[in-house]
Structure formats: C-alpha cells, structure tokens
Amino acid sequence: MASQSNSTSSRLTFLRVGWLILAAVLSLVLGTRASAQPLDETWQVTVNGQTVQVNPDGSFRISNISAADSFGPAGPGTRPDFLSDDFLRLVGTRTVGGVTEYAFSEPFQIRGGQTFTLQNLTFTDQPPPSPERIRLSISDIVLIPGDTAQLTVTGNMADGSLRDLTHRSAWTIYRTSNPAVATVGADGLVSAVSAGPVFITAVNEGATAVLQLLVVIDTVTTTVEGFVQREDGSPVIAAQVTLFSESTLSVEPDGYFAIENALVPGGAATISVTASATIDGQAFRGGSAAISPIADGITDVGIVTLREVSRVLVFGTRPNERAQLGSDLSSLGHDVQVLISLPSDLSEYGAIWHVDAFTPLTSTERLQLADFVNSGRGLYLTGERPCCAALNASVETLLNSLVSGGGLELGGMGDSSGSARFNPNAVGGITTSPNVLTLWHPSGPGVVSGIGSLPDANLLATMIRNEIPVAGAWDCSDLVGGRGRITLLMDVNWLRSDPSRLLAIENIQTFLGNAPGCAP
C-alpha cells in the first residue's frame, strides 16, 4: 500500500511530573473530520514501549508513560525543565490479509501538565524510519581543556541503509556523564572543560550508543604495535585492532599490527588495545595488557590473544531490563539468547546474566548455576535493596556456596542513593579493559555486607557518599572450586537507566567470558 499522510488531530495529556522522571497518562482521540484511513479497533498503538488496543472510535489511553527529564534546554548539567529529554514516537500496527500496516507520528517531546496535539499521522505498509542501531564516533578521542571535537552518529536503518543522524533535526539527543569534564551541544559538538574521563551517550528513538573520551592536561604521540594470535599461537591476519577511536587491521602474515602516530594521554596514564575478528563465521575477541606509552617512540603491547566468543544467556522476570540488556549485548557483537527462566541445558553458553528484582532463584536454579560456574564459565548476578528480600536471600545462598570464605549478606542495610565509584584495582581488570570505568549510576542499590573481609580486589563498586559496597567481582582464585568468574551488582534498573551502561556491560562481559587459567 502506498504511503500517505492524514492531517489528524490527537491529544496526549500528561498528569504527573517527577523531578527526574516525567510520569504520564496518555490519551488520544482522533479528530472528527474525514480521514482516508482513521484508526479503529483493528489497530494497536505503542508509545515508549507501552502498547494498547485502539477503541472503535479511534481513541485509546495508555497509563504511566514515563520519560527522563535530567537536564534543561542547554543540555546535561543544566536544571531539568519538565520537558522529556528524549524524543518519543507513536507507532500503530495492524495486520490485514497477512500484510502489516503502520501508522506513526513524527517524533515529539512531552511536557508535564500540558496537552500535546499530534498532527499528520502517516499510514503506510513500511515501518517508521527509525534506526535499528546507531554507531557513535568522534573526531578526537583524547582532548585537552579548551578543545572541541565533533561527534558523528550513523544509523543502521530497517531497510539496510545507513543514515547520518548526527544533528538534533534527526532526533538525536546527547548526554555527558560529567559536564565538569566535557559538555556536548545539541548537534554533537563536544567541548573539553577539565581533566578526566567522560562518557558521551547518543540516543535516537531508543537506539543507544556510548563512547568514552579522555580530557587530559597533556598528550603524547606514539606508535602502538603488537601481534594478534589465537590461543593456539596461530596468527590472525585480518583482525580489527582498536586504540581509543583509532583502528587498523593486522595485515602481516605473523599477525603484526601498528597504529602509527596515535595521540594518547601523557603523564602516568596507561593504554591498551582491543582486537576482534570473525573466523569461519565465529566471532573472536581479546585485549592487551595496560602499557605505559612511549612518547615519540614505539609502544609495544605484545601479543593480543583472541578467544572464541561463546553464546550469552540473559534470563529473569524483568522484561524491560532483560530486553534492553539483550539488545545491548547484541550491539556489542555477542550471540545472545533472552529467556524468562533458566533452561535445563546450559552447555551452549559461555556466560549467563541473571536479571531480576522480586523473583528468587529456585533451589534447582542455584544448583544449575553453581555447576555452571564450577565448569569455568562466567555468571552475572543481580541483588537489590530491602524491597527484594526473597531475591537477595536466594542469591546470597548461591554466592556463599561458591565464594571462598563466604559470609556475604545482601540487601539488609537499608537503601543507598547517589552514584557509585568503580574500583580501579578490581579483580581481572574488570574496570580497566576494554574501557576505563569510573562511575556507576544505579537507582537506589542494595548493600553487600561481609564483603569487607574479602580482598580489596573483590570490591567492584562503592557508594561515593559513604563508601558502602554495592557491587563485587570474583575471579577463579576467589572461588571454592577454583574455576569460573562471578559479578554481583545490587541494582537491576541500571541496565536501562545508566547513561554509560554499554561500556560497563562490555567490560563485565569481557571479564565473564574471558577467564584465562580458569576455564577447564
């Protein structure tokens, strides 16, 4: 069916407004004037992940629509203005004769307490022109205060095309994790303010990409070289090797690569590279050790070993976080399966992410997961605040059966608030490879007590306000069976709400899926 636009009029009413979240009830009634194709009871409409059936008269109501309001019109770091930070879009669908038809609005923002009128719903047999995923890049990944650098957002569209989505006119919104380090304008111009790491996030209709850049007092130029090999020592000729935003291919027969004249932080900073390749249809990944760069010389990072990327399982009863994590892991190149419950056969998975809040692990699931870890593989566990005592008790039982010394207690010390600081010396390089992680932004996390008696390296994150531990990590040497790896983060909401979550997810998955000396 050919695409056509109808000038229909609709009202969206938002009833409640929060300081950081705009919570709303949405209602829409189509205008009474004639329309070539009005909505009726054959349509379902969706706004921001919530779906309802349209009434016969074309009206509908969606309760508890929420949208973040973290900053004002000047961007991150400014006072929230009761206008949603991101753009939303209404999308309707129905199936007629086996063909899916679509109705959609232009992207829009919501303002608390006001009525919003939609115009020009488009009816078509093609889905709305939204990106399936986006890629975020920057002209310079290392800056000094006063520098500027331009972001570029490229969208992979549903029809297979690539589209430049850099500017706000293409509905992209940017965030910065620390405006005191770097700010970002509406059209993606980054301005360095003071020294430190900072995460920049781009969002376009739900598709999200994150990159880290460094603002430093001084920089040096170096040539980074090394070799890419598989675990059996065979060279990898066509690996993609990346240092910050600079990439090269290892093209020599022995797997040699060189990134020439790379701009890197000066002083006592260290650098590392990551490498990836697809061999016989299977993905391989790896990273180098952290090395101090040689100014105006050659920095040799040695051998970068690539290991096969195993399938990743995400399971749990939290649908939104589960779906978002599955999408994020897929965007990082992993083969992901997303399920509500734990399957009986776990042999195909190299890592498992448990995503829940209220539903406890059953005794059978605890036995399955213990066997999984003892076979040398990686497990991510979710804990929570005191709201979720049953979940915490089940995870606590599992952890204390696996961690040497035990004695862990989850969630029994009240709520925490604010941001947490990642431990730069956490076990296995989990906070330094492939990304340098500094801050974690949970939503009211629970507390892990008893972890203080364990080595400092097992402290993954502590609250900035009071140094209370809220996340832990354990390598094979920390576990009773001497195999596997475990992480515990005491909040489930961060898997959707943390603006820098992609970088943390990448590091955690790298840690869980890459356990040299631990796997059988």
Secondary structure in CASP SS format (residue, H / E / C, confidence):
PFRMAT SS
TARGET T0000
AUTHOR 0000-0000-0000
METHOD secondary structure of the structure
MODEL  1
M C 1.00
A C 1.00
S C 1.00
Q E 1.00
S E 1.00
N E 1.00
S E 1.00
T E 1.00
S E 1.00
S E 1.00
R E 1.00
L E 1.00
T E 1.00
F C 1.00
L C 1.00
R C 1.00
V C 1.00
G C 1.00
W C 1.00
L C 1.00
I E 1.00
L E 1.00
A E 1.00
A E 1.00
V E 1.00
L E 1.00
S E 1.00
L E 1.00
V C 1.00
L C 1.00
G C 1.00
T C 1.00
R C 1.00
A C 1.00
S C 1.00
A C 1.00
Q C 1.00
P C 1.00
L C 1.00
D C 1.00
E C 1.00
T C 1.00
W C 1.00
Q E 1.00
V E 1.00
T E 1.00
V E 1.00
N C 1.00
G C 1.00
Q E 1.00
T E 1.00
V E 1.00
Q E 1.00
V C 1.00
N C 1.00
P C 1.00
D C 1.00
G C 1.00
S C 1.00
F E 1.00
R E 1.00
I E 1.00
S E 1.00
N E 1.00
I E 1.00
S E 1.00
A E 1.00
A E 1.00
D C 1.00
S C 1.00
F C 1.00
G E 1.00
P C 1.00
A C 1.00
G E 1.00
P C 1.00
G C 1.00
T C 1.00
R C 1.00
P C 1.00
D C 1.00
F C 1.00
L E 1.00
S C 1.00
D C 1.00
D C 1.00
F C 1.00
L E 1.00
R C 1.00
L E 1.00
V E 1.00
G E 1.00
T E 1.00
R E 1.00
T E 1.00
V E 1.00
G C 1.00
G C 1.00
V E 1.00
T E 1.00
E E 1.00
Y E 1.00
A E 1.00
F E 1.00
S C 1.00
E C 1.00
P C 1.00
F E 1.00
Q C 1.00
I C 1.00
R E 1.00
G C 1.00
G C 1.00
Q C 1.00
T E 1.00
F E 1.00
T E 1.00
L E 1.00
Q E 1.00
N E 1.00
L E 1.00
T E 1.00
F E 1.00
T E 1.00
D C 1.00
Q C 1.00
P C 1.00
P C 1.00
P C 1.00
S C 1.00
P E 1.00
E E 1.00
R E 1.00
I E 1.00
R E 1.00
L E 1.00
S E 1.00
I E 1.00
S C 1.00
D C 1.00
I C 1.00
V E 1.00
L E 1.00
I C 1.00
P C 1.00
G C 1.00
D C 1.00
T E 1.00
A E 1.00
Q E 1.00
L E 1.00
T E 1.00
V E 1.00
T E 1.00
G E 1.00
N E 1.00
M E 1.00
A C 1.00
D C 1.00
G C 1.00
S C 1.00
L E 1.00
R E 1.00
D E 1.00
L C 1.00
T C 1.00
H C 1.00
R H 1.00
S H 1.00
A H 1.00
W C 1.00
T C 1.00
I E 1.00
Y E 1.00
R E 1.00
T E 1.00
S C 1.00
N C 1.00
P C 1.00
A C 1.00
V C 1.00
A E 1.00
T E 1.00
V E 1.00
G C 1.00
A C 1.00
D C 1.00
G C 1.00
L E 1.00
V E 1.00
S E 1.00
A E 1.00
V C 1.00
S C 1.00
A C 1.00
G E 1.00
P E 1.00
V E 1.00
F E 1.00
I E 1.00
T E 1.00
A E 1.00
V E 1.00
N E 1.00
E C 1.00
G C 1.00
A E 1.00
T E 1.00
A E 1.00
V E 1.00
L E 1.00
Q E 1.00
L E 1.00
L E 1.00
V E 1.00
V C 1.00
I C 1.00
D C 1.00
T E 1.00
V E 1.00
T E 1.00
T E 1.00
T E 1.00
V E 1.00
E E 1.00
G E 1.00
F E 1.00
V E 1.00
Q E 1.00
R E 1.00
E C 1.00
D C 1.00
G C 1.00
S C 1.00
P E 1.00
V C 1.00
I C 1.00
A C 1.00
A C 1.00
Q E 1.00
V E 1.00
T E 1.00
L E 1.00
F C 1.00
S C 1.00
E E 1.00
S E 1.00
T E 1.00
L E 1.00
S C 1.00
V C 1.00
E C 1.00
P C 1.00
D C 1.00
G C 1.00
Y E 1.00
F E 1.00
A E 1.00
I E 1.00
E E 1.00
N E 1.00
A E 1.00
L E 1.00
V E 1.00
P E 1.00
G C 1.00
G C 1.00
A C 1.00
A C 1.00
T C 1.00
I E 1.00
S C 1.00
V C 1.00
T E 1.00
A E 1.00
S E 1.00
A E 1.00
T E 1.00
I E 1.00
D C 1.00
G C 1.00
Q E 1.00
A E 1.00
F E 1.00
R E 1.00
G E 1.00
G E 1.00
S C 1.00
A C 1.00
A C 1.00
I E 1.00
S C 1.00
P C 1.00
I C 1.00
A C 1.00
D C 1.00
G C 1.00
I E 1.00
T E 1.00
D E 1.00
V E 1.00
G E 1.00
I E 1.00
V E 1.00
T E 1.00
L E 1.00
R E 1.00
E E 1.00
V C 1.00
S C 1.00
R E 1.00
V E 1.00
L E 1.00
V E 1.00
F E 1.00
G C 1.00
T C 1.00
R C 1.00
P H 1.00
N H 1.00
E H 1.00
R H 1.00
A H 1.00
Q H 1.00
L H 1.00
G H 1.00
S H 1.00
D H 1.00
L H 1.00
S H 1.00
S H 1.00
L C 1.00
G C 1.00
H C 1.00
D C 1.00
V E 1.00
Q E 1.00
V E 1.00
L E 1.00
I C 1.00
S C 1.00
L C 1.00
P C 1.00
S C 1.00
D C 1.00
L C 1.00
S C 1.00
E C 1.00
Y E 1.00
G E 1.00
A E 1.00
I E 1.00
W E 1.00
H E 1.00
V C 1.00
D C 1.00
A C 1.00
F C 1.00
T C 1.00
P C 1.00
L C 1.00
T C 1.00
S H 1.00
T H 1.00
E H 1.00
R H 1.00
L H 1.00
Q H 1.00
L H 1.00
A H 1.00
D H 1.00
F H 1.00
V H 1.00
N H 1.00
S C 1.00
G C 1.00
R C 1.00
G E 1.00
L E 1.00
Y E 1.00
L E 1.00
T E 1.00
G C 1.00
E C 1.00
R C 1.00
P H 1.00
C H 1.00
C H 1.00
A H 1.00
A H 1.00
L H 1.00
N H 1.00
A H 1.00
S H 1.00
V H 1.00
E H 1.00
T H 1.00
L H 1.00
L H 1.00
N H 1.00
S H 1.00
L H 1.00
V E 1.00
S C 1.00
G C 1.00
G C 1.00
G C 1.00
L C 1.00
E E 1.00
L E 1.00
G C 1.00
G C 1.00
M C 1.00
G C 1.00
D C 1.00
S C 1.00
S C 1.00
G C 1.00
S C 1.00
A E 1.00
R E 1.00
F E 1.00
N C 1.00
P C 1.00
N C 1.00
A C 1.00
V H 1.00
G H 1.00
G H 1.00
I C 1.00
T C 1.00
T C 1.00
S C 1.00
P C 1.00
N C 1.00
V C 1.00
L C 1.00
T C 1.00
L E 1.00
W E 1.00
H C 1.00
P C 1.00
S C 1.00
G C 1.00
P C 1.00
G C 1.00
V C 1.00
V E 1.00
S E 1.00
G C 1.00
I H 1.00
G H 1.00
S H 1.00
L C 1.00
P C 1.00
D H 1.00
A H 1.00
N H 1.00
L E 1.00
L E 1.00
A E 1.00
T E 1.00
M E 1.00
I C 1.00
R C 1.00
N C 1.00
E C 1.00
I C 1.00
P E 1.00
V E 1.00
A E 1.00
G E 1.00
A E 1.00
W E 1.00
D C 1.00
C H 1.00
S H 1.00
D H 1.00
L E 1.00
V C 1.00
G C 1.00
G C 1.00
R C 1.00
G C 1.00
R E 1.00
I E 1.00
T E 1.00
L E 1.00
L E 1.00
M C 1.00
D C 1.00
V C 1.00
N C 1.00
W H 1.00
L H 1.00
R H 1.00
S H 1.00
D C 1.00
P C 1.00
S C 1.00
R H 1.00
L H 1.00
L H 1.00
A H 1.00
I H 1.00
E H 1.00
N H 1.00
I H 1.00
Q H 1.00
T H 1.00
F H 1.00
L H 1.00
G H 1.00
N C 1.00
A C 1.00
P C 1.00
G C 1.00
C C 1.00
A C 1.00
P C 1.00
END
